[in-house]
Amino acid sequence: MELASSSPPPSRPVPPTVCAGGLTQRHPSDWLFALVVIVGAGIAYFHYGQLMDGYDKAILFLHAPLLIVLGWAWRPFRLFATIVAMLALISIWLYQDTLARAEQVFFLKYLISSQAAITWMSAFFFIATGAYWLGLAARSDFAERTGNAMIWIATVMGTTGLCVRWYESYLLGPDIGHIPISNLYEVFVFFSLITALLYLFYEGRYNTRKLGAFVLPIISIAVLFLLWYSFTRDAYQIQPLVPALQSYWMKIHVPANFIGYGGFAIAAMIGIAYLLVSQGILASHLPKQEVLEDVMYKAIAIGFAFFTIATILGALWAAEAWGSYWSWDPKETWALIVWINYAVWLHMRLTRTLRGAMLAWWAIVGLFVVTFAFIGVNLFLSGLHSYGTL
């Protein structure tokens, strides 16, 4: 199963895109995908609208055009989204509104219940990491193609797991049901998926699989933490939301934050590859320095854009919850440090004040700053955000 293919040869027509003058003539498959997304959104509203408030409904219908545009711009995403939707619907059908069936139905217990699907995700990410490293060491195109397929399977299973976990939370009780991005277990799954999808996009965009050996380890580290946290803390258990998180802001603030984190993580790992190439290590195995720097820049740019949105949304949430847009809480302070760090990085790169190895080192150090802002603050500092501890 390989959803991310190489860029089309020049002899093949370039897929139509969205331009300033409007939509160009599109292939019938584009409109079919759009129709499927719209019908799916309508079905979701018809079946679950009674569980949604106004903000949930707005998010549902705003996501439909976003998914359509994403599917038009990145065609492999269509098959990914279609398979995830089918597996999630099959899982919901197998549950028959009874959570106990997770231990009674073979396919739920071993394949597409939330915990089973996320376990498969973890296994396939580990396999993908090994395949990419084998491909790098042996210059094996087959191993790299295998790694690519394993990432796609992992993201399908993980995304299915999160979707099903969302449904399972409502089976526990309407007052318990919530979007599955409320604790460390869930957000580490989300981070792994977002980072993998961003990488797959860049892999296809630059027509190279050589960087998987560098990006996949950061995902595997996240998955190792996820497994440790799951087995030692029973973190896979679905818990009611703490009062501080019972807000519609969480549904947009947290995803935007972790898209930012995913972009920053990819940039740091590409920075390592850049430094190796600059020292003549693996230079014949990896893309040129110009390509690596461009990927690093674009990963930080998209990460910074989403992190900025998340910071603004967080300030709006704080104003509603605590009566102030900014309280210099440790989490807020470190979020500002992260924002300033990457704002200066982008400024230096765009003005050509710094280039090359210095920017690579900066991207690597930036990941440690992000890690402390995300986890370290919760472990070592107390404040208004102290509900996310281990």
N, C-alpha and C positions, 0 to 999 in steps of 0.2 A: 504494500500500500504506500504509494509515494504521491503525495498531493502537491509538493513543491517541486516544480520542474524547472529546468534551466530556462533562461530567457529565450524567447523565440528567435530563430535565426533571422537575419535581415531579409531573407527572401519571403518570409511569411508576413502577412499583413499585421500591423500593430493594432491591438485592440483599441476600440474607440474610448475616449476619455471625456471627462467633464472639462469644458473650456469656458473662457470668459463669455463667449457668445451664447452659451447654453449647451444643451446636450447634443452631441453629434448623433448621426444615425447609429443605432445600437443593434447588436445581434439579437435574434429572437430569444436566445437563452438568457440574455440579460433581463428581458421583460418577464420571462418565466420565473426567474429567481425573485424578481421584485414582487410578482404576484404571490408566490409562495410565502414570502415574508409577510406581506400584508394580510393574507388569509390566516397565517399562523398567529399574528398579533390579534386578529379578530376573534379567533377561536379561544386564545388565552383570555381575552377580555370577557367573552361569553361565559366561559366556565369558571373563571376565578375573579371576575369583576367585583363580586360581593365581598371579597376579602381585601379589596384594594381601597385605599383612600384616594383623594384627588391627586396627590403627588405620585402615587404608584401608577395611576392611569396615565398621567403626563409622561412619566419615564418610559412606560411601555410604548406609547405611540411615538415618542421622540426617538426611541431606539430603532423603530422600523426603518425610517429613511436612512439612519446612520448605517445599519446593517446592509441596506441596499447599496449605498455608495461604496461601502467597504468591499462588498462582493463584486461590484463592477470594477473597482480599481485593482482588486487582488483576487483573481479567479479561483485559486486553490481554496480560498476561504469559503467558497460556496459549498463545495463537497464536505468540508469540515463542518460547517454549520448544519448542513442537511443531515449528516450522520449523527451528530450530537442530538439534534431534535428528535430523530427517529428513536435513538436509544433511550432518551429521556421519556418519550411518550410510551414506549414499550414497558419501561420500568413502572411508570405511573399506572398503566393498565394492569400490570401483574400485581401491584399492591392491592388493588380493589378496595381502597380506603381503609386498609387494615395493616398497621405497621408490623404486626407479628408475622406477617407473611415473608418478611425479610429473612427469617430463619427456616421457612417452610418451603419456599419455592427455589428450585435449583439455580435458575438464572439470576435471581435476586441475591441469593446467598453467596454465590461464587463469581458473579460477573458484574451486575449493574445496580446493586444497591449502592448507596453513596460510599460506604466504607470499602466495599469490594472494588468499585471502580477506581477509587483513589489509591488503593493498594496496587492495582494493575498499573496505574499511572506511574507510581514510584518505581516499580520494576522496569518499565519500559524506558524511563529516563536514565536509569543506571545502565541498561543495555545500550542505549544510544550513546552515552558517554564513552563506554568501552569501544564501541564501533567507530566513533569519530577518531579516537586516539589510535586505534589500529590503522585506520585509513591514513592518518597523518604520518605514522611511523613507517608504514609499508607502502605508502603512496598507492593505496588500493582504492580505486573508484567504487568497487563493489561494497567495500566496508563503509565508505562515506554515504553511499546511497542507502545502505541498510540503516545507518544512523539517522538519516533523514526520515526514513519510513517509521523508525521507532519513535522519533519525536512526535510525528503526526499522530501515531496511535496513542502515545502518552497524553497528548493534549486533548484528543477526543475523549479518552477515558476520564481524565481529570475534570474536564468541563462537564461531562455527563454526570460525574459524581457530585459536583457542586449543584447542578440543576436538581438532581434527585434529592440531595440533602435539603434543599429549600422546600421541596414538597414534603419530605419526611418531617420537617419541623412543624408543618401545619397538621400532619397526622397526629402529632403529640398533643396538639391543642391549638385552636385559632389564636389564643393569647400568647402562645409560645412561638408560633411561626414567624420567621424573619429571614431576610436575605443572608446567605452564608458568608459573611465577611465581618463577623463580630468578635472573633477571638484569634489568638496566634495560630491555632491549627488551621482555621479557615483562610486567614490571609496569607499563610505560607503556601497553601495550595494555590491560591489566586496569584501570588507572586511568581510561582514556578510556571504557571500557565501563561501569564502575560509575558514573562521573559522569553519563554520558548516561542510564542507566537511572533513576538517582535523579531527574534533571531531568524525565524523561518522567513519572515518577510524580507529581511535584509539578505538572507542567503539567496533567495530567488531574485531579488533586485540586482545583486552584484554577480549573480551567476557563479558562485563559488561555495563549496562546502568545506573549505579548508579551515574555517573559523569555528566550526562546531566543537573541535577539541578544546577550545579555550572558553567558549560560552557555556557549554554543558556542565563543566565542573561546578560553576556557581549555582546552577540549578540542582545538581546532585547534593551539594552542601545543604541547600534549603530543604531538600527531600529527606536527608539524613536527620536534620533537626526535627522535621515533621514526624518522622517515624519514632525518634526518641521521645518527643513530646507526647505522641499518641500512646505509646506503650507504658511510659512512666507516669503519666498524669491522666490517663483515660480521656485525653483531649478530644477524641473522636465523638464522645457523647454530646448530643445536642442539648444545650442549656438555654433557659430563658434569657432574654437580653437584660443586662443590668439597666437600671433607670437612665443612666447617663447616655446610653446608646439607643434609647427608644425614640428615635427621631428620624424623619425622612432625610435629613442632611447626611446621615451615615451612608445612605444608599448611593450617593454621588461623590461625597468627599473621599471615602476610603478607596473606591476603585480608581479615581483620578490619582490619588497618592501613589498607589502601587504600580500604575502604568509609568509614573515618573521613576519609581525605584527600579523598575525593570529596565528602562532606558539607561539609567546610571550604571546598573550592574553590567550590562552589555558593553558600555563604553569602557569600563574599567578592565574587563577581560580582553577587549580588543587592544587596550593600551599595553597590556602585557605582551601580546603578540607583536605590537609595533616595536617595543623595546628589544625583543629578541631579534627581529629582522634587522633593526638598526645596528646590532652587534654582529650581524652575519650569521646568527644562529637560526636555523630552519628557514633561511632566506629563500632557498629554492623550493621549499614546501608551501610557503604562504604567499598571499597576494602582495603586491608591491606596497611600499610605504604610503604612497599617495592614496591608494584604495583604503588602507587601514585607517588613515587619518580621516578620510571622508566618512567612513562608517562610524568612527568614534564621534565625529562632530554631529552627524545626523541623529545618532542615538541620544546624545546629550540634549540636542535641540528639542526632540520630541519629549524626552523626559522632563526637561525644564518647562515646556509648555504645559504639560499636564500637572506637574508639581505646583506651578503658579496657580492654575485653576483650583487645585486642591487646597492651597493655602488661603485663597480668597473665600472658598466655600467654608473652610474651617473657621475663618473669622466671622462669617455670617452665622454659623452654628453657635459659636461662642457668645455672640451678642444675644442670641435667643435664649441660650441655656444659662449664661452667667451674667448677662446684662452689660457686657463689655466686649468690644471687638478684639481687644488685645490686652492680656493681663500679665505679660512677661512670665508666664508659666514656663517651666523648663522645656516642655515639649514645644511650645510656641517659639521659644528662644532658639532652640536647636533647629527647628524648621526654618527660621529666618537665616541661620548660619548656612544651612544647606542651600537655600535659595541664593544667598549672596555668593557663595562659593561657585555655583554653576553660572550665575549671571556674569561674574568676572571672567570665568573660563571662556564663555561665549564671546564676551567683549574682546578678550585678548586674541582669540582665534580670528574673529571677523576683522579686527583692525590689523592683523598680522604682526602684533607686538610680540607674540610668542608662537612658535610652531614646533612641530616635531616632538622630540623626546620630552621636552618640558611639559607639553600638554598631555602626553601619555602618562607621565608620572603624576601629574595633577589629577587626571581622571582616576588613577588607581587610588591615590590618597583620598579622593572624594568619596569613594565607596566606603571607606572606613568611617568617614564623617557621617554618611547616610546610615550606616549600620548602628552607630552610637545613637543617632537621633531617633532611630526606630526602636531598637532594643535596649541600648545602654541607658537611656533616660529612664525607661520604665524600671530597670533593675537597680539603678544607683541613685536616682533623684526622685523626689516626691513632689507632687503638685496636683493640679486639677485633673490631669490625665493619668492618675495612678491606678486606673482600673484595668490596665493591660499587662500586669506583671506575670512572671512565670509561676 
